[in-house]
Amino acid sequence: MEERNIFLRNHILDRIAAGCWGAGEKLPGAREFVAETGSSLPIVQGVIDQLAAEGILETIPRRGTFVQFQWKERLLQGSMHIFRSIHARVREFDMLINREIPQLWITHDMRGVFELQNTGYIQSHCDEYLDLSGLFEECFPDRTAFFMKPFDAFRIGGRLLAVPVIYSPRVIFYNPELFRKAGAPLPFSGWSWDDFLESVRCLKKSVPPDRIFNWYPMVTEYLNLVVRAGGCLIDWNRQGDEVRIDAPETRRGLHLFRALRHELWGTQFHRLQDYEQDFLAGKAAMSSLSPRQFMTDIISSGLRDWATVELPLIPGGADLNVQATDALCIRRECVDFKLAKRLLQFLLGESFQNRLADWKYGIPVLKSAAGRSIDFNDPRDVLFVTETPKMYATYHLESVDLFNMVCAGIGQLLAGEDDIDSGCKEIADMVRTYLKIQKRRNIA
């Protein structure tokens, strides 16, 4: 597609996405686009025809061109979805990609053929994406330039379903000033779960529960306590029964996660709104179990009094945390593999990785960029280096439907008051039944 066509196509799509014309509304006439953009009438008409063919627009003879009612459901070739739409550097992020690869139309609200997604989303939608093993090998035959451990999270069923761009272990960001005002002991290296709860109880004396900790029953949150208690959802290396959902260690971690909710609100549960913004404004005591990506927002916000600490230890458990990743995945519908190659080379190239390093956005997978990103004179930042070897990411169940049912079931258990032990047994038995059926099919 020629440069002028690309500009006009993306211009129209951007204005639709911005709400200039809603679903079912009429667009200006082609001659108005000619006057506005300087494009020729044939170019304008060609772009409108193309967007109509892709299901974004609808042209009705003698009436005009309208936005399709289902336009958000379309999947456009040459589109890229970036999931961190609230991130402080997202506009710069978009501009860098557009400058290098103008063919891409970047969206934060629709699916894209190319997507920058997080670990949990990719694992719960893994059947929608291509195997990128060959593409990565073609673009980067020398793997020694990259940290390869973060890739393991996306090796599912013998395929590489995403390529990490940045990664991070999870820590707790906290506001020392609010701790001091509440008379709460400051978190310290090696603190225990009981130490953590004591801090929560002290904070409740002067900080509203909604501003103490961002509790939410999502798999990347509660799984941190599960693995720190020594449990997991499934252990593919275990002989015999791989399912660990109802193992004592897993149930213990889930009990502790629900107990934290009880400590904050009793038997109630409601999702907190704008919690991260409260923390950035100095109004909230602790972040949730956060990756280094959050540091970019902190720096942009101007918050001065903040610190980091590792997740609390659970006696008899394991010193692990759940890996956070921004990774490139490509939908099966992709037809332009030259564009896919160009995008992967850019995202993992030295220039872009160095820019991520300068922003302190996660830890770049390119080793040379990661080295310039960490401030080794700041213990708050060094913590991400020491916690990296403790990352855990192999919690996928290989079946998307099964994974989503398990995560939803555990989430409902944690948000409610049903018995965790019996609930875990029911979920685990469902997974065991599924795995038995799959093994029989494989044998047949």
C-alpha positions in Angstrom: 0.0 0.0 0.0 1.4 3.4 -0.9 2.4 5.9 1.8 -0.5 8.3 1.0 -3.1 5.4 1.2 -1.6 4.2 4.5 -1.8 7.7 6.0 -5.4 8.2 5.0 -6.5 4.7 6.1 -4.9 5.2 9.5 -6.3 8.7 9.8 -9.9 7.5 9.2 -9.4 4.5 11.6 -8.0 6.8 14.3 -10.9 9.2 14.0 -13.4 6.3 14.2 -11.6 4.9 17.2 -11.6 8.4 18.9 -15.4 8.6 18.6 -15.6 11.2 15.9 -18.1 9.0 14.1 -19.9 6.4 16.1 -21.3 3.1 14.9 -24.0 3.7 12.3 -23.0 7.3 11.8 -22.3 8.9 8.4 -18.8 10.0 7.4 -18.1 13.2 5.5 -18.1 13.0 1.8 -15.0 11.9 -0.1 -14.4 15.5 -1.3 -14.2 16.7 2.3 -11.4 14.1 2.9 -9.7 15.4 -0.2 -9.7 19.0 1.2 -8.7 17.9 4.7 -5.8 15.6 3.8 -4.6 16.7 0.4 -5.2 13.3 -1.0 -6.6 12.8 -4.5 -10.2 11.7 -5.0 -9.2 8.3 -6.4 -7.0 7.6 -3.3 -9.8 8.6 -0.9 -12.3 6.5 -2.8 -9.9 3.6 -2.9 -9.3 3.7 0.9 -13.0 4.0 1.6 -13.7 1.0 -0.6 -10.9 -1.0 1.2 -12.3 -0.2 4.6 -15.8 -1.2 3.4 -14.3 -4.5 2.2 -12.8 -5.1 5.6 -16.1 -4.5 7.4 -15.3 -1.1 9.0 -17.4 1.0 6.7 -20.5 0.5 4.6 -21.3 2.5 1.5 -25.0 2.9 0.6 -25.7 4.2 -2.9 -27.1 7.8 -3.0 -26.9 8.0 0.8 -23.2 8.0 1.7 -20.7 6.0 3.7 -21.4 4.9 7.3 -19.5 3.2 10.1 -20.5 -0.4 10.4 -22.3 -1.3 13.7 -19.9 -4.2 14.3 -16.7 -2.4 13.3 -15.0 -3.1 16.6 -15.4 -6.9 16.0 -13.3 -6.8 12.8 -9.7 -8.0 12.5 -7.7 -5.8 10.2 -4.6 -6.9 8.5 -1.8 -4.5 9.4 -3.3 -3.8 12.8 -1.4 -3.9 16.1 -3.1 -4.1 19.6 -1.1 -2.8 22.5 -2.7 -3.7 25.9 -1.2 -1.1 28.2 -3.4 1.7 27.2 -3.0 3.6 30.5 0.8 3.3 30.6 2.5 6.7 31.0 4.7 6.2 27.9 2.0 4.7 25.7 1.8 7.6 23.2 5.6 7.6 22.8 5.5 3.9 22.4 2.9 4.2 19.6 4.8 7.0 17.9 8.1 5.0 17.8 6.4 2.0 16.1 4.5 4.2 13.7 7.6 6.1 12.7 9.5 2.9 12.0 6.6 0.9 10.5 3.9 3.3 9.2 2.0 0.4 7.7 0.8 -0.6 11.1 -2.4 0.8 12.6 -2.2 0.8 16.4 -5.2 0.2 18.5 -5.9 -0.2 22.3 -9.5 -1.2 22.0 -9.7 -3.8 19.2 -8.0 -7.1 18.5 -5.0 -6.8 16.2 -3.3 -9.2 13.9 -0.1 -8.3 15.8 -0.5 -7.9 19.6 1.6 -6.9 22.5 0.0 -8.8 25.3 0.7 -9.9 28.9 1.5 -13.4 30.1 -1.8 -14.3 31.5 -3.8 -13.2 28.5 -1.6 -15.1 26.0 -1.7 -18.3 28.1 -5.5 -18.0 28.3 -5.8 -17.4 24.5 -2.9 -19.6 23.3 -5.0 -21.3 20.6 -5.4 -18.0 18.7 -1.7 -17.4 18.0 0.9 -18.6 15.6 4.0 -20.6 16.5 6.8 -18.0 16.3 9.7 -20.4 16.7 10.7 -20.2 13.1 10.3 -16.5 12.8 12.4 -15.8 15.9 15.1 -18.2 14.7 15.1 -16.5 11.3 15.4 -13.0 12.8 17.8 -13.8 15.6 19.9 -16.9 14.9 22.2 -15.9 17.8 20.1 -16.3 20.9 23.0 -15.5 23.3 22.2 -11.8 22.9 18.9 -12.3 24.8 17.7 -13.5 28.2 15.9 -16.8 27.2 14.3 -17.7 30.6 11.3 -15.4 30.0 10.5 -17.3 26.8 9.6 -20.4 28.7 6.3 -19.0 29.7 5.2 -19.1 26.1 6.4 -22.6 25.1 3.1 -24.4 25.1 2.5 -27.7 23.4 5.8 -27.6 21.6 5.1 -24.1 20.1 6.5 -20.7 20.9 3.3 -18.6 21.1 4.8 -15.2 21.9 8.2 -13.5 22.0 9.0 -11.5 25.1 9.8 -7.8 24.6 10.3 -7.0 28.3 9.9 -9.0 31.5 9.9 -8.5 35.2 9.6 -10.4 38.5 6.9 -9.1 40.9 7.6 -7.1 44.0 5.5 -4.8 46.3 5.9 -1.1 45.9 5.0 0.8 49.1 4.7 4.3 50.5 7.0 4.6 53.6 5.3 7.9 54.7 1.9 6.2 55.1 3.5 3.4 57.0 5.2 5.8 59.4 2.0 7.8 59.9 0.2 4.6 60.8 3.0 3.5 63.2 3.3 0.4 61.0 6.7 -1.3 60.8 8.4 -0.8 57.4 8.6 -3.9 55.2 12.1 -5.5 55.2 14.0 -8.0 53.2 13.0 -11.5 54.3 9.7 -10.4 55.9 7.1 -13.1 56.5 3.4 -13.4 55.8 2.7 -12.6 59.5 4.9 -9.5 59.2 2.9 -8.5 56.2 -0.5 -9.0 58.0 0.8 -7.0 61.0 1.6 -4.1 58.7 -1.9 -4.3 57.2 -3.5 -4.2 60.6 -1.5 -1.2 61.7 -2.3 0.6 58.4 -6.0 0.1 59.0 -5.8 2.5 61.9 -5.3 5.5 59.6 -5.6 4.3 56.0 -8.9 3.3 54.5 -9.0 -0.5 53.5 -9.5 0.5 49.9 -6.1 2.2 49.9 -4.0 -0.5 51.7 -3.7 -3.2 49.1 -5.2 -3.7 45.6 -6.7 -7.2 46.2 -8.2 -8.9 43.2 -8.7 -12.6 42.5 -6.9 -12.8 39.2 -4.6 -15.7 38.4 -1.4 -13.6 38.2 -2.2 -12.2 41.7 -3.3 -15.2 43.7 -0.8 -17.6 42.1 2.0 -15.6 43.7 0.8 -16.8 47.1 0.2 -20.3 45.8 3.7 -20.8 44.5 5.2 -19.1 47.6 3.3 -21.6 49.7 4.9 -24.3 47.7 2.0 -25.1 45.5 1.0 -24.8 41.8 -1.8 -25.5 39.4 -0.1 -28.3 37.6 3.4 -29.9 37.6 4.1 -31.3 34.2 7.4 -32.9 35.4 5.7 -34.8 38.2 5.3 -38.6 37.8 1.7 -39.8 38.2 -0.8 -37.2 39.1 0.4 -33.9 37.6 -2.6 -31.9 39.0 -1.8 -29.9 42.1 -4.8 -27.7 42.4 -6.0 -29.6 45.5 -2.6 -30.2 47.0 -2.2 -29.0 50.6 0.4 -26.3 49.5 -1.9 -24.9 46.8 -4.9 -24.8 49.1 -2.8 -23.1 51.8 -1.8 -20.3 49.4 -5.4 -19.8 48.4 -6.5 -19.7 52.1 -4.0 -17.0 52.8 -5.1 -14.9 49.8 -8.7 -15.1 50.9 -7.7 -14.3 54.5 -6.1 -11.1 53.2 -9.5 -10.1 51.8 -11.1 -10.8 55.1 -8.4 -8.7 56.8 -9.2 -5.8 54.6 -13.0 -5.9 54.2 -14.4 -8.9 56.1 -16.6 -11.0 53.9 -17.3 -8.3 51.4 -15.5 -7.9 48.1 -15.5 -5.1 45.5 -13.1 -4.3 42.8 -11.1 -1.2 43.5 -11.3 1.6 41.0 -8.3 3.8 40.2 -6.1 2.2 42.8 -2.9 2.7 40.9 -3.7 6.3 40.5 -4.2 6.6 44.2 -0.8 5.1 44.8 0.9 7.4 42.3 -0.8 10.3 44.2 0.6 9.2 47.5 -2.8 8.1 48.9 -2.3 4.3 48.9 0.0 2.3 51.1 1.0 -0.7 48.8 0.7 -1.6 45.2 -0.5 -5.0 44.3 2.1 -7.6 43.4 3.7 -5.4 40.7 6.3 -5.7 38.0 9.0 -3.2 37.2 6.7 -1.7 34.5 5.0 0.2 37.3 8.2 2.1 38.0 7.7 4.0 34.7 4.4 5.3 36.0 5.9 6.2 39.3 8.7 8.2 37.7 6.3 10.0 35.4 4.0 10.8 38.4 6.6 12.6 40.4 6.0 10.5 43.5 9.1 10.8 45.7 8.5 8.7 48.8 8.3 5.1 47.6 10.2 1.9 48.0 10.2 -1.8 47.0 10.3 -5.0 48.9 10.1 -8.7 47.9 6.8 -10.6 48.4 6.5 -11.9 52.0 7.8 -15.4 52.7 5.5 -18.2 53.7 7.1 -20.6 56.1 7.7 -24.0 54.5 7.0 -22.6 51.1 9.2 -21.5 48.2 10.8 -18.1 47.4 9.1 -17.6 44.0 7.1 -14.9 42.2 5.0 -15.0 39.0 6.7 -13.6 35.9 5.2 -10.5 34.2 5.8 -10.1 30.5 4.9 -7.9 27.6 5.3 -10.2 24.6 4.6 -10.0 20.9 2.1 -12.6 19.6 0.7 -12.9 16.1 -2.8 -14.1 15.3 -3.3 -17.1 13.0 -5.1 -14.8 10.5 -1.8 -13.0 9.6 -1.0 -13.0 5.9 1.9 -10.5 5.8 5.0 -12.3 7.2 7.4 -9.7 5.8 5.6 -7.2 8.1 5.7 -9.7 11.0 9.5 -10.1 10.5 10.1 -6.4 10.3 8.0 -5.8 13.5 9.8 -8.5 15.5 13.2 -7.2 14.4 12.3 -3.7 15.5 10.8 -4.6 18.9 13.9 -6.7 19.8 16.4 -4.5 18.1 18.9 -2.4 19.9 17.3 1.0 19.3 13.9 0.1 20.6 15.2 -2.0 23.5 17.5 0.8 24.6 14.5 3.2 24.6 12.6 0.8 26.9 15.7 0.7 29.1 15.8 4.5 29.3 12.1 4.5 30.3 12.8 1.9 33.0 9.9 0.0 31.5 10.3 -3.6 32.7 13.6 -5.4 32.0 14.5 -5.5 28.2 15.1 -9.0 26.9 18.2 -7.7 25.0 21.0 -8.2 27.5 22.9 -5.0 26.5 19.8 -2.9 27.0 19.0 -4.5 30.4 22.4 -3.6 31.6 21.9 0.1 31.0 18.4 0.1 32.5 19.0 -1.0 36.1 20.3 1.7 38.5 22.7 -0.4 40.6 23.1 2.4 43.1 19.4 2.3 43.9 18.3 -0.7 46.1 14.7 -0.2 45.0 15.8 -1.0 41.5 18.4 -3.7 42.3 15.6 -5.7 43.9 14.3 -6.6 40.4 17.7 -8.1 39.5 17.9 -10.3 42.7 14.2 -11.4 42.2 14.6 -12.4 38.5 16.0 -15.9 39.1 13.0 -16.6 41.3 10.4 -16.0 38.5 7.8 -18.7 37.9 5.7 -18.8 34.7 4.8 -22.4 33.7 1.2 -22.5 35.0 -0.5 -23.0 31.7 -2.8 -26.1 31.3 -2.3 -26.3 27.4 -6.1 -26.3 26.9 -7.5 -22.7 26.7 -11.0 -23.6 27.8 -9.7 -25.7 30.7 -7.3 -22.9 31.8 -10.0 -20.3 31.8 -12.5 -22.5 33.7 -9.9 -23.3 36.3 -8.9 -19.6 36.7 -12.5 -18.5 36.9 -13.4 -21.2 39.3 -10.6 -20.4 41.7 -11.4 -16.7 41.4 -15.0 -17.3 42.4 -13.9 -19.3 45.4 -11.6 -16.5 46.6 -14.2 -13.8 46.1 -16.9 -15.8 47.9 -17.2 -17.8 51.0 -17.6 -21.4 49.7 -15.2 -24.0 51.2 -11.8 -23.7 49.5 -10.8 -27.3 50.1 -13.8 -28.9 48.6 -13.9 -26.4 45.8 -10.3 -27.1 44.9 -11.1 -30.8 44.9 -13.9 -30.4 42.4 -11.8 -28.2 40.1 -8.9 -30.6 40.3 -11.0 -33.6 39.5 -12.4 -31.8 36.5 -8.8 -31.3 35.2 -7.9 -34.9 35.9 -10.9 -36.1 33.9 -9.9 -33.9 31.0 -6.3 -35.1 31.0 -7.4 -38.7 31.1 -9.6 -38.2 28.1 -6.8 -36.4 26.2 -4.3 -39.2 27.0 -6.7 -41.8 25.7 -7.2 -39.8 22.5 -3.5 -39.5 22.0 -3.1 -43.3 22.4 -5.9 -44.0 20.0 
